[in-house]
Amino acid sequence: MSFPYRSYLFVPGDSARKQDKARGTEADALILDLEDSVAPDAKDAAREQTATWLTEGAPMARLVRVNALSTGRTADDIAATAPGRPDGYVLPKCEGLADIAATAAMIAAAGLHVPILIIATETVRAVRQLMRADWAHPALGGMTWGAEDLSADLGTLANRTDGGDWLPPFALARTLALLAAKDAGVAAIDGPFTGIGDTAGLQKVAAEAFTMGFDGKLAIHPAQVPIINAAFSPSPSQIDHAKRVIAAMSGSGVAQLDGQMLDQPHLVQAQKILRLQARHERDHRTT
């Protein structure tokens, strides 16, 4: 049930205009947001608007970010939006298996069997759980991370250096989210890049995330989507190199290519690149 998408575009749950506009983007998935992008007094209206919009369909996958379990709104968010048959739910401020299981039970009670994408670094407790707990669960489809809520919980004055690099607690949270997702066998989704309009900055961090092993990235503006899609699609040179690695390794446990020693980890990496290429070509043909 792992999520197969490159780009996940957040769309406010209370804005019909932005939701309709999002249908025309190249996002692999939309996240209809009932949480942070919605004012407290607009929560009910957002739930109703999102429920209606979901029934109208869209050419890409549709996920719903519900309100955190601590708010008492989660079950009603799921029950109201389930008739629109979303492709998954996003659970914020998730702190472990008990939260995943509780959300899965709410989804099942609403008559759906769809995966959950959890945001697993928004509290200090969650980050500490990433260090020591097994997060695998049948309903888990992906794990992502975010710095802003963690900043508030830590009481930090900033989460990046003046040069734009993550400060150590946030770099650690990002790495742990990646490792925990891979350990659980689900998609690892990199958090959002908040520098809207900074194309070069987004290209840099998205390429870095792809190189690290992340499977996709959150987007907070439609203009970010094409950049993310490109970063998480193998380049022609990567595809060519992967094909050459596989050819060189054919029938052999080790080989040499361009003066470099190859062994099984290189073969696994090359096979991943070609799987991604095949999936993206298939997705392009069906859209």
Residue pairs with C-beta under 8 A, 6 or more apart in sequence:
1 115
1 138
1 139
1 140
1 141
1 186
2 115
2 141
2 142
2 185
2 186
2 187
3 29
3 88
3 115
3 117
3 141
3 142
3 186
3 187
3 189
3 215
3 216
4 28
4 187
4 215
4 279
5 28
5 29
5 61
5 187
5 216
6 28
6 215
6 216
6 217
6 228
6 229
6 232
6 233
6 280
7 26
7 27
7 28
7 29
7 216
7 217
7 219
7 224
7 225
7 228
7 229
7 232
8 27
8 28
8 29
8 30
8 31
8 63
8 117
8 189
8 216
8 217
8 218
8 219
9 22
9 25
9 27
9 29
9 30
9 31
9 219
9 220
9 222
9 224
9 225
10 31
10 33
10 37
10 65
10 192
10 218
10 219
10 220
11 18
11 19
11 22
11 30
11 31
11 32
11 33
12 18
12 19
12 33
12 37
12 38
12 46
13 32
13 33
13 34
13 37
13 38
13 46
13 47
13 49
13 50
13 64
13 65
14 38
14 39
14 42
14 45
14 46
14 49
14 50
15 49
16 49
16 53
19 30
19 32
19 49
19 50
19 53
20 53
21 222
22 30
22 58
22 222
23 58
23 59
23 60
25 60
25 222
25 225
26 225
26 226
26 229
27 60
27 219
27 222
27 225
28 60
28 61
28 216
28 229
28 283
29 60
29 61
29 62
29 63
29 87
30 58
30 60
30 61
30 62
30 63
31 63
31 64
31 65
31 90
31 218
32 50
32 53
32 54
32 62
32 63
32 64
32 65
32 81
32 86
33 65
34 43
34 46
34 47
34 50
34 64
34 65
34 66
34 67
34 73
34 77
35 65
35 66
35 67
35 68
35 92
36 92
38 46
43 67
43 73
47 76
47 77
47 80
47 81
48 80
50 64
50 80
50 81
50 84
51 80
51 81
51 83
51 84
52 84
53 84
54 62
54 64
54 81
54 83
54 84
54 85
54 86
55 83
55 84
59 287
61 87
61 88
62 84
62 86
62 87
63 86
63 87
63 88
63 89
63 90
63 117
64 77
64 78
64 81
64 86
64 88
64 89
64 90
65 89
65 90
65 91
65 92
66 73
66 74
66 77
66 78
66 89
66 90
66 91
66 92
66 103
67 73
67 74
67 77
67 92
68 74
68 91
68 92
68 93
69 91
69 93
69 99
69 102
69 103
70 93
74 91
74 103
74 106
75 106
75 109
78 89
78 103
78 106
78 107
78 110
79 106
79 109
79 110
82 107
82 110
82 111
82 112
85 112
86 112
86 114
87 114
88 114
88 115
88 116
88 117
88 141
89 103
89 107
89 114
89 116
89 117
90 116
90 117
90 118
90 119
91 99
91 100
91 103
91 116
91 117
91 118
91 119
92 119
92 122
92 149
93 119
93 122
93 123
93 126
93 149
94 100
94 103
94 118
94 119
94 120
94 122
94 126
95 120
95 123
95 125
95 126
95 129
96 126
96 129
96 133
96 135
97 133
97 134
97 135
97 137
99 118
100 116
100 118
100 135
100 137
100 139
100 140
101 137
101 139
103 116
103 139
104 116
104 137
104 138
104 139
107 113
107 114
107 116
107 139
114 141
115 139
115 140
115 141
115 142
116 139
116 140
116 141
116 142
117 141
117 142
117 143
117 144
117 187
117 189
118 135
118 140
118 142
118 143
118 144
119 144
119 145
119 146
120 126
120 129
120 130
120 135
120 143
120 144
120 145
120 177
120 180
121 127
121 130
121 145
121 146
121 147
121 150
121 173
121 174
121 176
121 177
122 146
122 149
122 150
122 153
123 149
123 150
123 153
124 150
124 153
124 154
127 150
127 169
127 172
127 173
127 176
129 135
130 173
130 176
130 177
130 179
130 180
131 176
134 183
134 184
135 143
135 180
135 181
135 183
135 184
136 183
136 184
136 185
136 186
137 184
140 184
140 186
141 186
141 187
142 181
142 186
142 187
142 188
142 189
142 215
143 177
143 180
143 181
143 184
143 186
143 187
143 188
143 189
144 177
144 188
144 189
144 190
144 191
144 218
145 173
145 174
145 177
145 190
145 191
146 191
146 192
146 218
147 159
147 166
147 170
147 173
147 191
148 159
148 194
150 159
150 169
150 170
150 173
151 158
151 159
151 170
154 169
156 167
156 169
158 167
159 166
159 167
159 169
159 170
160 166
160 167
160 170
161 167
164 201
165 171
166 174
174 190
174 191
177 188
178 188
178 212
178 213
178 214
181 187
181 188
181 189
182 188
182 213
187 215
187 216
188 213
188 214
188 215
189 214
189 215
189 216
189 217
189 218
190 205
190 206
190 209
190 214
190 216
190 217
190 218
191 217
191 218
192 217
192 218
192 219
192 220
193 201
193 202
193 205
193 206
193 217
193 220
193 224
194 220
195 201
195 202
196 220
196 221
196 223
196 224
197 223
199 227
202 224
202 227
202 228
203 227
203 231
206 217
206 227
206 228
206 231
206 232
207 231
209 217
209 231
209 232
210 231
210 232
214 232
215 232
216 228
216 232
217 228
217 231
217 232
219 225
219 228
232 276
233 276
233 277
233 280
234 242
234 273
234 274
234 276
234 277
234 280
238 273
239 273
239 274
239 277
241 270
241 273
242 269
242 270
242 271
242 273
242 274
243 270
243 274
244 257
245 257
245 262
245 266
245 267
245 269
245 270
246 267
246 270
246 271
246 274
248 255
248 256
248 257
248 262
249 255
249 262
249 266
249 267
249 270
253 263
253 264
254 261
254 262
254 263
255 261
255 262
256 262
